[in-house]
């Protein structure tokens, strides 16, 4: 029986037909097709979740859903900060997994993140690209410590009906209770009660004339 990786190879290689082949490759040999093939070969081993963790990919405790309209989710990001700023097709910054809550993990997608050079969201002269696709951004920080950055997602291991490079996948679902709690909205301050006006002193009745 052929190994599972061999069975999946035609799917990954066939997907290269949907890439933007007209984009200029980074080098004469690094075509989008070659980059995608390199990614497939380098990340196939991470379908074994234990190997991903051993390689330095740290699981996020929360499943990430699309905060805007359109639905879908990322699943559980596993970041390897040694690959922050990577545009190497073999070294994604994060692996995206589906988890069932019982210790079973299924690799679904990949993400590359590059910090914006000037930290501004209104300039993009340093926008990177990979697989013939420009990174999205510059994007504002999503959590404490993160900087303005560019991001590119690739749904290599789970089909995304919205598009192979779209950030969120409607086929990925976060189970109830697994997403990051929303910050509590502080209650509006209660205005102090207006003190009642003191009662007017009683006026003694006028004395009757004698």
Secondary structure by P-SEA (a helix, b strand, c coil): cccccccaaaaaaaaccccccccccccccccaaaaaaaaaaacccccaaaaaaaaccccccccccccccccccccbbbbccccccccccccccbbbbbbccccbbbbcbbbbbbcccccccccccccccccccccccccccccccccccccccccccccccccccccccccccccccccccccccccccccccccccccccccccccccc
